[in-house]
């Protein structure tokens, strides 16, 4: 049987009329144009919610990038927001989802829409988009608000914009395939503008810090593989005390207290890489052997 050929629908004449997009807006440049223009603008207009990330916005963004990729009239996309915030990360007011009865290996792109690393789906849609993409960051970009832009071609940032990565302060790991894109875009080391070390390390989860280091140094090699790995780790960390405490501290507007320890708190899918023993083979092998698991345990 021959495989079924899926023909993508023809793009609309104009994007000024919404194509069933609830939480983003598609605009022309200039916006007075009655047909699609070489530069399309995706704008997040949820000013009252500080443009926080939701599952509806995820679907809107993935659909927009997939649609514009097929439109030959569109040569580039700029993504920006209205209001003072570019993107304020995940909407914690509606909670974080995890489908019960689903194993960690199944917490990935699949049929159930509640068991995936949502930011990763958007980042991969941008990564697959075959034309230039521009992030016009006019205000604070936090969490998914900055990680989803990492695959973009150009970053334009207002000098007063705050770029905030809060992974280990929330008891989670690098999502949206950022452990793949961040080292490529910005490097793997802490920038010199970071806060004093005592303050930097006081409020972070040791488990998450260790995992993220391994995610960057020992990633699967492709953005798609990193997305699946991050999805599985996020599922595993869902019920950990550090994750619960980190999000509760944010909602209560206080510093988090991280109590997780490396010996007992590691996710079940560590190790995901193949360990290689580099210790000398002389002497007591049981004492000299460095197990890969001891990197974090």
N, C-alpha and C positions, 0 to 999 in steps of 0.2 A: 504494500500500500504506500503510495506516495505521500510524503508529508504535506500537511495542509499549509498553504502559503497565506500568511496574514497580510493583507494590504492595509497600510495605515490610512486612516481617514484623511480626506483633503483638508488642509488648514483653512480656517475661516477667512473671509475677505478682510475683516477688521477684528482687532482684539479689544477695541473700545467697548464692544458689547461682551459682557462676561461669558466665558465658556464653562459655566457651572463651577466657578471658583468662589468659595465662601469667605476665605480669610486672607486672600492676597488680591492684588489688582494688577492687571496687565495694561500697560500704556504704550502708545506710540511716541516717537520723538521726531518731529514735534507732535504734541498731543492733539493738535487740530487736524492731523491727517485722517482721512476717511479709510485708508487702507494700511496694511502692515508696512512698517518702515525698516530700514537696515538695522537700526538699534531699537530693541524692545526693552522696556523697563518693567521689572517686577517690583512691586511696592507692597510692604506690609502696613496696612492702615489701622491696626488695632491699637490706637493711641491709648484708649482707656485701660488696656491690659498690658501696656508697655511692650507690645509686640512679642508676647511670650509664645513659645513653641507648643503646638497641640497636634494631635493626630490628624485633625482636619487640615491644618496648615501643611503637615507633611504630605498628605495626598494632593493638595493643591500645587505645592512646589514640584513634586515629582511629575505630575501631569503637565504642568507648564513647561518644564524643561524638555520633556519628551516631545511635546507638541511643537515647540519652537525649533527643536533639532531637525524636524522634518520639513520646516518651512524655509524654502530657499531664499525668500525675500529677506529673512532676518539673518544678519551677519554677526551680531553680537548681542549679549544680554547684560544689562546693568541691574543689580539688585540693591534696593535701598529701602528706607522706611519713612513713615511720617512721624512727627513728634520728636521728643528729646532723646528717645532710646532707639538704637538700631535694632537690637534684638536682646531681650532680657532672659534668654534661656528657656528652660522647661517651665510650663505652667504647673507649679506645685499645688495650686489650689484644687486641681482635679486629681491629684495623686499620681503615682506611677503604677503602671499595669504589669501584671505577670499572670499568665494563664496557669491555673492550678492543674496538676496532673501532666504537665508538659516537662519533659526532661531537658536538661541544659543543652544537650546536643541539638535539640529541636527548636531552641530559642534563636531563631534566625529568620531570614526571608523565607516565607512559605505561605500557606493558605490562611492561617490565623493572623489577623491584623493586630492582635494584642500582645504578641510574644516576640516582637522584634526590636532591635536597636533602631528606633525611628530616625534619629539623626543620621545614621549610616545610610539609610535609603536615600535621603536627600543628597548627602555628600556624593554617593555613587551616581546619582542622576546627573549631578553637575560634572562629575569626573568623566562620564560617558558623553556629555554634550560636546559636540565636535567643533564648536566655534568659540571665540574668545568670550570670557565672562569677567565682569567687573563688579567688585564689592565696593559700593560707595557708603562707607561707614560714617554716619553723621552724628553718632552718639554712642553710649556704652554698648558693648557687645560682650555678652556673658555666656559661658557654657556653650550650648549648641549654637548660640548667636554668633560665635566666632568659629567654632570647629566646622560648621557646615560651609564656611567660606574658604577654608584652607585649600580645596582643589581649584579655586578660581584663578584666573590668569593674572589679574591685576587687583591690588588692594589700594583703595584711596581712603585715607583715614583723616577725619577732622582732628586737628592738633589737640583738642580737648577730649577726644573720645577715650574711654577707658576700655582696655582689652583685658578680660579677666577669665582665667582658667581656674576652675574651682574643684576639680575632680576629687582629690584626696581630702579636701575640706568638707565634702559631702559624703564621703565613704564610698565613692564609686571610682571607676577607672576611665581612661580616655575613650570616649565614644565617638561615633560618626567617623570611624576609620582615621581618627586624628593621630594615632600612634604611627600611622604610615605617612600622612601628609605633613604633620608638624615638623618632624626632623628635616624633611626635604625643603620646606618653605622657610623655616625660621632657625633651623639648627637644633641640636639635641641638648645643649648646655644652658644653664640658667643665665639669663642676661644680667648685665651689671646693674641694671636699674631695679632689680628685685629688692624687696624689703630686707632689713637686717636678718641674718640667718636665724637668730634666736626666735624671731617672730615668724619667720617663714616655716620653720619646722615644728613649732609648738602645737599647732592646731591641725595637723594632718594625720591621716590614717596610715600607719606603717605598712599594713597589708597592701593597701592600694598603691602606695609609693613603690613598694617592691614590685608589684605586678606590672605597673606602668613602665618601669625601667626595663623589665624583661620583654614587655610588648614592643618597645622601640628597638631593642637590640636583637630580639629573637622573633621578629614578626614573620608571618608566613610568606612574605615577599611580594604579595599583590594586595591592592586596596580591598578587593573583594574578600580575600582570605582574612585580612585584618578585621574587616567588618563582622565576619562570622565569629571570629575569636572574641572580639569585644562584646558581641551580643551574648555569647555563652557566659563570659565572665560577669556581665551585668546581671544576668539571670541568677548566677551563683551567689552574687553579693546582695541580692534583693532583701533577704531576711537577716543579714548581718547587723549586729548592734551598731557598728560604726556608720553604716548607711542610714539606719533609722535615726541615730543621734545627730548625724550631720544635717539631715533635712529638717529635723525638729528644731535644731539650733538656728537654722536659717529662718524658719517661720517665726521663731521667738526673738529673732534679732539679737543673738548672742554668739559668743565663741563656742565652737563645738568641743566636746570632750571625747577623745578617741581612746577606747580601751582595748581594741582588738590586738592580739599578739600573733607573731609570725609562726609560732609553734602549733597553735590549735585553730587558727582562723583562716587558713588558706583554702581557696576553692578546690573542688574535687578534680578539676581538669588541669591542675598544675601537677606534672609538667606537660606542656603541649609540644615541646621540642625534644629532639633526640639528644640525650646527654652523652658527652664524650669524656672518658676518664683520662686525664693528663698526668696523674701522679706517677712517680717512679714505681716500677714493678718489683723493686727489691724491698726487703723487710716485710713487715706484717701488712699484708694487703688489706686486711679488714680495717686496720687503723689508718693506713695511708690513702685508701681509696676516697676520692672526693665524689660523692654522689651529686648528680645534677640537682636533686631535690633540696640539697642543703643550701643552695643559693638563696632560697627564701625561707626554708623551714628551720 
